């Protein structure tokens, strides 16, 4: 048996004024609990109390009460709900066990009117019922987000691969720079040795030489500064050219984007809100119609009209045997209408039910059209928002690029001013050196100039080497990160695959669960000549709103066998009431399992099983008991007798 979030605990209920209950206290241990009693003994009312404690709003107040309550003590927690009459409605307050009881209402609380349970017999869209709890819009949004993240990683990997292709050329350039630096250093060493030799030959002019050397050092430093400024100017001009190209590309992209992608969104939001209201209204109308149809069908099937007719025909003050009165003079073709009390043909009521079914089908088609139109509008809205965000990003990048261009142009202006100052300084120093020159110093001056130039060239080569080495290190770091990026991308791809196929997986799992459990239960219950019932997933092209789309549908198949063993396909209309009930319950069980309710909902409730014979009810209860921590079943005493005596039984509520 699966473990719930509270573990295997006894559930204690305190109930006041729910359904037909005045006040009661009931303990439900783990396993199967059978509520047994005749009709009108509050069995269904207690099941509604369990649902209310779980968080459901599908419970009613006692007819003469303005308020009611239910408290569930489960494990170390207490969950309390209150019900208050508000006109024709009931208001619910307090915290139930479940944060969102919608899925449990659909697949765990299997009372007589449960939609999943009744869907098979009514010919409802089985796929829609299974997929109703799935937030498809949220899945699509997650897919879009994951796609964007994958795109960013792909862009980054593309950058890495592009930079990695530059690595061999950069390494060759680094080797060449090192060789050139080494050659220049050797040449500088030769010049410095020649300068030392020449200096020893003119010791008598040492003072003049010192002055000259000082000026030469200053000239060399100034020339180095001038060359650095020139290189900075070139780098800034190259950056500005690159920024202008980027700005041009952004402006081209901006021209391709609509000027106002979002436009006036108020009308779109109003239309979406209107469609949502229509969808809610249609859902309510369809539910009301279904309840009305089901009620009338049950009355026709159970022939309650016979009782009403006989009582209407009974002579005033008669105290004769009611059974005899019912058997005398019945008109099987006319009945007393249970809504207005007039006598009408049975065929007339059946025609009215048929028209109600046609109306319900039309409203279901209208609902599908509205859902399709709503999906289209949401898609348009998301696309407009996406383009709006992109336009805003492009405009922001253009502004940032223009600001950066202006900043760099200001730097160039400042650098050019500095270049002019340094140029003037170099010219001034060259004049001073020329004035200090003499025939004795011609050779040493020439050597100093060569040495200065060599030192400047070495500085320039070393700067280039540093830049190349830094770029190589940057690329190598990117290459090392590429493996991590690929792992991230692989994880994203796996998650994307899971998200994209999630809907298909849920559909396939639901079909597998139904088919597996239907085969198993038919083998246990052994209905005569009922060979197999199964669901097939098929793709159909249907019109939704303004377009045709491929849509998955669940087709229900029924196979019977003749007396000589020949198999033939039958329809749901030809199933017995017992067979239909069992099929509906197994469909609800499939939804219960595919949405993992056995992990989060500790209670499964079963009611109104009278259409199934007692022996099969016992087998069915045994089967369902394997999947719920607490299985609570409401049964008549004669049906409960067939169940295992070890099951917990409650005979008074």
N, C-alpha and C positions, 0 to 999 in steps of 0.2 A: 504494500500500500504506500503511496507517495506521502512524503512528509510535507506538511504545510509549514508556514512561517512560525506557528505556535507549537509545533510538535503534536504528539497524540495526547489531547487533553479532553476532559469532559467539558461540554459546553452547557452553561447554566443560563436559562432564560427566565426573566421576569416580565410578564406581559399584562397590559391593562388596556381594555377597550379597543381591541383590534379585531376586525371582522365580527364574529359573533361572541368573542371572548370578553367576559367581564373582567376577570382577573385570574391569572394562573402562574404557576412556577413549574418549569420542566427542566430536567437534566437530560442531555443527549450525549451518551458515551461514544467513543470511536466505534466504527463498524456500522452495522445495519440497525436502524431503529424503525419499528413498524408502528404506525399510528392506526389502531384498529377500532372500528365502531360503526354504528349505523350512520345513515345520512343525517346531516344537521347536528353532528357532535363536535364541531369546531376543528376537525382535522385540517381542512384547507385553511381555516383562519390561523392556525398555528404555523402552517407552512408560510403564510404571508408574514407572520411575525418574524420568522427566521430571515426571510428576504429583507424585511425592513431593517433588522439588525445588521445585515450584511451591507446595507447602504442603498437598497432598492427603494423606489417610490411606488412599486406596484403592490400596495397594501391599502386596505380600506379601514375607515373608522367604524366603530359600532354605531348602529343607526341612531340611537338616542343619546350619543355622547358628543361633546364638543372638542374633546381632546383625548389622546391616548399615548401610550409609550411602550417601548420595549428596551430592556437592558440585557446585554450579552456579556457574561463573564467567561473569558476564555484564556486559559493560561494565567498570566499575571496582569492581563489587561481587561478593562471594562469599556464596553462600547454602548452608548446610550443614544436612542433616537426618540424624538417626540413628534406626534402627529396632531395638528390643529385644524379644525374645520374653518375654511375660509370661503363662505358662500357655497357654491356647488363643488368646490375643489378642496383638496387636503394639502396643507403645508407641512413639509418635513424639515426638522431641525436636528442638530446634533451630528456627531461623527460616527459613521458606520465602520465596519471592519474593512470594507473595500473603498479605495479612493474613487474608483470609477466602476460602478456596478453594471454598466451597459452590457458587457460581454457575458457576465454571469446571468443576467436576465435572459439573455438569448440562448445560452447553451448549458447552464447549470440548474436553473430553477424551472423544471419541466412540469409545470402545472398544465391544466387542461387547455388554456388559451395560449400557451407558449408558441411563439411564431416559428421557431426552428422546427419544433415538433409537428406543427400543423402544415408546414410548407410543402411537404411531399404530397399530401392528399389534395391540397389546394392547387397544385401545379405552379407554385411560385418559382421565381428565378433562384435556384439553389445556389448558384455561384455568388449572386449578390448578397445572399444571407451570410454565407461563409466569409466573404471579403468585407462585410460592413464594418467590422471593428478595425480594419487596416487603414491607417492614414496614408493614402496614396500620395497626396500632395506633399506630405512631409518626406516621404521616400524620394520623390522627384527632386525636392529641394536639396536633400542630402547628396543625391547623385550629382546635381549641378555643382555643389560645393566641392565634392571630391574630384570632379572633372577639372575644376579650376586649379586645385592643388596639384593634380597630376600635370596639368599644363605648365605650371610654374616650375616643377621639377624637370620636365622635359626641356624647357627653355634653359634652365641652369645647366643641365647635362650637355645641351647643344653648345653652350658657351664653353664648357670644359673641353669638349671634343675639339672645338675650333682652336682654343688656346693651346691644347695639347699638340695640335699639328704644327704650331709655331715653335715648339720646344727644340727640335733638332737644329733649326736655323739659329735660335738664340744661343744654344750651347756652342755652336761653331763660332758665333760672333764673340762669345765670352773668351773662347780659346784664342781667337785672333787678337782681341784687345790685350790679353795677358802677354802674348808674344810681342805686340807693339810696345807695350809699356816696358818690357824687359829690354828691348832694343834701344828705346829712348834713354833708359837709365844707364845703359852701357855707354851710349854716346855722350850723355851728360857727364859721366865719370871721366871720360877722355877730355872733355872741354875743361872740367875743373882742374885736372892734372896740368893741362897746358896753361891755364890761368896761374896756377901755383908756380910753374917754371918761369913764366913771364914776369911774375911779381918779384921773384928773387933777382932778376936782372935789373930791376929799376928801384932798388931799395932807397936810393937817394930822393925819389919822388913819392915816398910813402904817404906823406900828408896829403898831397894832391890826389893820390890814388884812393885814399880812404874817403875823401869827399866824393870822388867820382863813383866809387863802389856804393856809397850811401845813396847817391842819386840813381844809380842803376838799379839798386834794390827797390827803391821807391817806384821807379819807372816800371819794373817788372810786376810789382804788386798792383799798380794802377792798371796796367794792361790786362792783368788777370781779372781784375774787377770788371773792366770794360767788356771783356769777352764773356764773362758770366752774365752780365746784364744783357748782352746781345742774345745769348742762348735763352735767357728767360723770356725775352721778347718773342723769339721764334716759337717757344713752347706755348706762350699765351695766344699767339696768333693762330697756331695749329689747333689749340683747344677751342678758340672762337669759331674757326671754320667748322670743326666737328659739331659744336653746339648749334650753329646755323643750319647745318644739314639735318640735325635732329629736329630742330624747330620746323624746318620745311616739311619733313615727313609727318610731324604731328599736325601741321596745318592742313596737309593733304588729307590725313585721316579725318580731321575735324570737318572738312568740306563734305566728306562722304556721309557723315552722320547727320541725321535730321536736326534742324535748329532747335526744335522743342520736342524731344522724344516723348516726354510725358504729356505735353499739351495740357488741356484742361481735363484733369482727372476726376473732377467732381461728378460729372455725368456718368463716368465709368464706375466709380464707386457706388453711386446711387443705383445704377443698373444691377450691379453685383448684389447690393443689399436687397434690392427688390426681388431678384431671382432667389436669394436665400429665403426671403419671407415666403415666396411662392412655393419653394421646395418644402419648407416646414409645414405650410398649410396643406399641401398635397399629401405629405406623409401622414398628417393628422387625419385628413379626409379618407385616405386609403385605409388607415387603421380602423377608423369608425365604420367604414363600409364593410370591412372584413368581419368585424365583430357582429354587425347587423346580419350579414349573409350567413355567418356561422350559426348565429342564434336561430335564424329561421330554418336553416337546414336541419339543425338538431331537433327542432320542434317537429318538423315534417317526418324525420326519421324515427323519432321516439313516439310519434302519434299521440302527443299530448293533447292534440286538438279533439281526440275522441272523448277525453275526460271532460274537457270544457263544454263540448257539444251536449254531452249527456246531462251535465249539471244544468245547462241552460234549458234543456227540454223537460227537466223534472217538474212535476206539478207543484204548485205553491203549497207549502205545508206538508208535502209528501214525506212519509217516514218509512217508505218501503225499502227493499234491498237495493242499494246503489248499483251493485253489479248487474242485477236484473234490469234495472232501468237503462244501464249502458248497453246491454245486449239487445234491447227491444227497439226496433224501428230505426236503426242507424242508417244514415245516408252517407255512403262511403265517398260520394262525389262532392259533398259540400261539407264545410267546416265553419266553426265560429272563429273569426279573425281574432288573434290574441293581442292585437294592437287597438282595434276600435270596437270589438264585440259584435260586429255585424256578421251575418251568414254569407259566406262567399264560396265559390267553387275552389276546390283544391288546385285545379289547373291554373286558376287566376293567381293564387299565391306563388305557385311554381314559376309562372311567367314573370311575376314581380321579382323573384329571386334571380332569375336569368337576366333581367334588365339591370339589376344591381351588380351582378357579376360583370356584365358588359361595361357598366359605368366604371367599375373598379379597374378593369383592364385598360380603359381609355385613360383613366387618371394615372395609371402606372406608365403608359406611353408618354403622357404629358410630363410626368416626373422625369423620365429618362431624357426627354428633349431638353428640359430645364437644366438637368445635370450636365448634359453635353454643352449647352450654351454657356453655362457657368464655367465649365472647364476652359472653353475657348476664351472667354473674357479674362479669366485668371492668367491664361497663357499670354494673351496680349498685354496684360498689365505687367507680368514679369518681364516680358521682352522689352517693353517700354522703360521699365525701371533699370534694366540692364544697360540699355543704350544711354539712358540718362546718366547712370554712374560712369559709363565709359566717357561720355562727353565731358562730364565734370572733371574726370581724371586727366583727360587730354588737355582741357583748358588750364587746369592747374599746372600740368607739366610745361605747357607753353609759357605760362607766366614765370615759372621757376627758371626755365631756360633763358628767357629774356632778361630776367634779373641777373642770372649768372653771366650772360654776355656783357651786360652793362658793367658788372663788377670787374670782369677781366679787361674790358676796354679802358676802364679807369686805371687799372694796374699797368696796362701798356703805356698809357699816357705818362704815368709816373715814372715807369722804366725808361721811356724815351728821354724824359727830362734828365734822369740820372745818367743816361748814355751820353748826352750832350755835355754834361758837367765833366764826366770822366774823359771824354775826347779832348776837351779843353785842357784838362790836367795833363794828359799824355803829351799833347803838343808843347805845353809849357816845360815839362820835364825834359823832353827831347831837345828843346832849345838850350836848357841849362847844361845838359850833357855835352852838346856840341860846343858850348863855350869853354868847357873844361878839357876838351880833346886837344891833344898835341901829337906830334909825330911819334913821340915816345909811347903814347898811349893808344895809338891807332889799332895795334894788334890786340892789346888786352881789351879795348872797348869792343872790338869785333867778337872776341871770345865771350865776353860777358853777355853781349846781345844774343849770341847763339845759345849760351847757357840759359838765359832768361826764357828764350823761346822754347827750348827743350823742356824746362820746368813747367811752362804754361801748357805745353802739349801733353806732358805727363799728367798734370792735374786734370786736363780735359778728358784724357783716356781713362783715368781712374774714376772720374765721375760717370763716364759712359759705362764702365765696368760695373760700378755699383748699381746703376739703373738696370742693366741687363741681368745681373745676379738677383736683384730684388724681383724682377719679373719672372725669372726662372723659379725662384722660391714660391712665388705666388701661384704659378701654374702647377708646381708640384703639390702644393697644398690642395689646390682644386682637384687634381687627379686623385689624391688620397681621399678627398671627400666624395669623389664620384661613386665609390663602392657603397658608401652610406646612402647617397641619393638613390642609387639603383634599388637598394633594399627598401627604402621608403616608398619608392614608386611601385615595387612589387607588392608591398603591403596595401598600398592604395588600390592597385589593380584588383587584388583579391577582395578588398572591401567593396569596390565598385561592382565587381561581378556578383557578390553576395546581395548588394542592394538592388541591382538590376533584375536579378532572378528571384528576389524575395517573393514577389507576387506569384510568379510561376511555382515557386517552391511551396507556398501556402496552398495554392490550388491543387497541386499534385499530391501533397501530403493529405489534404482533406479527402480527395478521391480515394487514395490508398487506404486511409483509415476507415472510410465508409465501406469500401469493398471488402476489406479484410474482416471487419467486425460483422458485416451483413452475412458474409459466407459462414462465419463461425456461428452466429445466432440461429441462422436457418438450419444449420446442421444439428443444433441442440433442440430447437423447437419442433422440427419435423412437420412442417405444414404439408398437407396432402397435395401432391402434384405441383408444388412450387419449387422449381429447380434452382433458380438463381435470381437475385436482384443486384444490379450494380450500376455505377455511374461512369459515364464516359466523357472525357474532356474533348470538345471539338471546337474548331474555329469556324465562326460564321461571319459573313459580311452583313452588317446591319447599318441602318441609317440612324445617326445620332445628331440631331439638330440639323446643321447645314451640310453635313458631309457623311460619307460612308466610311465605316471603320471596320477593321477585323476585330472581333470580340470573342473571347472564350465563353462558352456556355457549358453547363453540366446537363447531359442527357441521361435520364433515368431509364434503364432497361429492365424488363421483367420477362423471365423465361419460365414457362410451364411445360409440363409433359402430359401427353395423353395416356390413356390406359395401356396402349401398346408400346409406350416408351418414346414416342416421337416428340421432339421438342418444338415449341412454337413461341413466338414473342407475344406477350400480352400487354395491356395498358393498366395504368394505376386505377382507372375507374372500375376494373374488374376484380381488384383485390378485395378480400373481405375486410370488414372493419378492424378485425384483430390484426390482419396482415398489415394494413395501413398504419395502425398505431405502432406496431413494432418497427416498421420502416422509418417512421418519423422519429422515434426515440433513438434509433441507431444513427440517423443523420445528426441529431442533436449531440450524441456522444462523439461523433467525428469532429464537430466544431469544438466541443469541450477539450478534446485531446490536441487538436491542431493549434489551438490558441493557448495551450499549456495551462489550462485552468486547474488541472490536477495539482499544479505546483503552488497556486495562489488562492484558490477558493476551496475551503475545507468542507463545504456542504454541497451535496447534490440532492435535489428534491424531486420526488415522483408522486404524481397524483392522477386520479381519474383513469385507472387501468381496467375498469369494469368490462371493456369490450374484449379483453383478453381472458381466456379461461384460467382458472386458478393454478393449474399445474404449470402452464407456461409463464404465468406471473412469477412463480417461485424460481423458475430457471432464469428469467430475465433479471430478477433482483440479484440472484447469485452472480450473474455475469457483470452487472453494473457495480457490484460491491468491490470489485477489484480496482476500481479507478477513482473512488472518492474516499476521503478519510471518514466522513460522516455521510452515509446514505440514509435519508429519511423518506419513508414510503407511507402514503396514506392508503389504507385498504379497508374494504368491507370485511366483517368477521369471517364470512364463508370463504373469501379469497385468502385471508391471512392464515387460515388453517393449514394450507399447503406449504407454508414457509418453514424453514429450519427453526426448531424450538429454541435453539441457542440465541437467536436474535433477540435484542432488547425490544420489549413490547410496552406500549403505552395505551391504555384502554380508556383513560379519563383525562380530559383536558379542562 
